[in-house]
Amino acid sequence: MLRYSICSAIALLAIAAVGCGGRGEKIVPVSGTVMIDGQPLAAGVDGFITLAPASGRPAIGKIDGQTGKFTLTTYEEGDGALVGPHEVTVTVNAIGRGGNAQSLIPEKYQEFQTSGLTAKVDGPTDSLLIEIEGPLKKNVKEVDPRTLGDDPGF
């Protein structure tokens, strides 16, 4: 009976060692700041950042429109990113006249093929810096959502 209990315990530990979900991936907490021309990306509207590893699930985060700060999520809110090298995209759009999205940063940063941005995640960090170059468009005339039919009271 003792031998059976020990074998059962070892089997359960082996299953647990594989991990919940069996992904075998190492995810660490990651947050940081997107900089544009050496200053925090304060576009006035929130944006998004994506870190994509060579294999595995990408991490995404919302970029605060006032501070440029972000926290990454891979599976659960704020869990971070996979350890290793990543390609990076940054997207910051505003709704302009005609209801069309207009990029407030150079559009090349929105695609992995053209962004030229990379990041290496070695371990937990709250100071990952992603640096892009401007110009930062601040003269996009935003549309009142009521004119697009989004306001039922209009």
C-alpha positions in Angstrom: 0.0 0.0 0.0 2.8 2.4 0.8 4.5 1.6 -2.5 1.2 2.4 -4.3 0.9 5.7 -2.5 4.5 6.7 -3.3 4.0 5.8 -7.0 0.8 7.7 -7.1 2.4 10.8 -5.5 5.3 10.7 -7.9 2.9 10.4 -10.9 0.9 13.4 -9.6 4.1 15.4 -9.1 5.2 14.6 -12.6 1.9 15.8 -14.0 2.1 19.0 -12.0 5.7 19.6 -13.1 4.5 19.7 -16.7 2.5 22.7 -15.6 -1.1 23.8 -15.7 -2.1 23.5 -19.3 1.2 21.7 -20.2 2.6 24.7 -22.1 6.1 24.4 -20.7 6.6 28.1 -21.5 8.3 30.5 -19.1 6.2 33.7 -18.8 7.5 36.6 -16.7 5.9 39.9 -15.7 6.9 42.7 -18.1 6.0 46.3 -18.2 7.7 49.4 -19.5 7.5 52.6 -21.6 7.2 53.4 -25.2 9.4 56.4 -26.1 9.2 58.6 -29.2 12.2 60.7 -30.0 13.5 60.2 -26.5 10.3 61.2 -24.7 7.5 59.0 -23.3 4.8 58.5 -25.9 2.1 60.9 -24.7 -0.2 60.7 -27.8 -3.3 61.8 -25.9 -5.0 58.5 -26.9 -4.2 54.9 -25.7 -2.3 52.7 -28.1 -1.3 49.0 -28.2 2.0 47.1 -28.1 2.6 43.5 -29.2 5.6 41.4 -28.5 5.8 38.3 -30.7 8.3 35.5 -30.0 9.6 33.2 -32.8 7.2 30.6 -31.5 4.5 30.7 -28.9 1.8 33.2 -28.0 2.4 36.9 -28.4 2.0 39.3 -25.5 -0.1 42.4 -25.8 -0.6 45.5 -23.8 -2.4 48.8 -23.7 -0.1 51.9 -23.9 -1.3 54.7 -21.7 -2.0 57.7 -23.8 -0.6 60.2 -21.2 2.5 58.3 -20.0 3.5 55.8 -22.7 3.5 53.1 -20.0 2.3 49.5 -20.7 1.9 46.1 -19.0 2.0 43.0 -21.1 -0.5 40.1 -21.1 0.0 36.7 -22.7 -2.7 34.4 -21.1 -4.0 36.2 -18.0 -4.2 39.9 -17.3 -0.7 41.3 -16.5 1.1 37.9 -16.5 3.8 39.2 -18.9 5.6 37.8 -21.9 7.6 34.7 -22.8 11.3 34.7 -22.1 13.4 35.2 -25.2 13.6 37.5 -28.2 10.6 39.2 -29.7 9.5 41.2 -32.7 7.5 44.3 -31.6 4.7 46.4 -33.1 3.3 49.7 -31.7 -0.1 51.1 -32.8 -1.6 54.4 -31.8 -4.7 55.5 -33.8 -7.3 58.2 -33.5 -10.6 58.4 -35.3 -10.4 61.2 -37.8 -12.8 62.9 -40.1 -15.0 60.5 -41.9 -14.7 58.0 -39.1 -11.4 56.6 -40.4 -8.6 55.5 -38.1 -5.5 57.6 -38.6 -2.1 56.6 -37.2 -0.5 59.2 -34.8 2.9 57.6 -35.3 4.7 56.5 -38.5 2.7 53.5 -39.8 5.7 51.3 -40.3 5.6 50.5 -36.5 2.2 48.8 -36.9 3.6 45.8 -38.8 6.2 43.2 -37.7 7.7 43.2 -41.3 8.4 46.9 -41.2 8.7 48.0 -37.6 12.4 47.1 -37.2 11.6 46.9 -33.4 12.8 44.0 -31.3 13.0 43.3 -27.5 14.6 40.6 -25.5 12.9 39.4 -22.3 15.5 37.8 -20.0 13.4 37.9 -16.8 10.8 40.0 -14.9 11.1 43.7 -15.6 9.2 46.9 -15.1 11.5 49.0 -17.2 11.4 47.6 -20.8 12.0 50.5 -23.1 10.7 50.5 -26.7 12.1 53.4 -28.7 10.5 54.7 -31.9 11.1 57.8 -34.0 8.5 60.4 -34.9 6.8 62.5 -35.9 3.9 62.2 -33.5 0.8 63.6 -35.1 -1.2 65.7 -32.7 -3.3 67.7 -35.2 -5.7 64.8 -36.1 -9.1 66.3 -35.8 -11.1 63.8 -33.8 -14.7 63.2 -34.8 -17.6 63.5 -32.3 -18.9 59.9 -32.0 -22.5 61.3 -32.1 -22.0 62.2 -35.8 -21.2 58.6 -36.6 -24.5 57.3 -35.2 -22.9 55.9 -32.0 -25.0 58.0 -29.7 -28.6 56.8 -29.5 -29.6 60.2 -28.1 -28.5 62.2 -31.1 
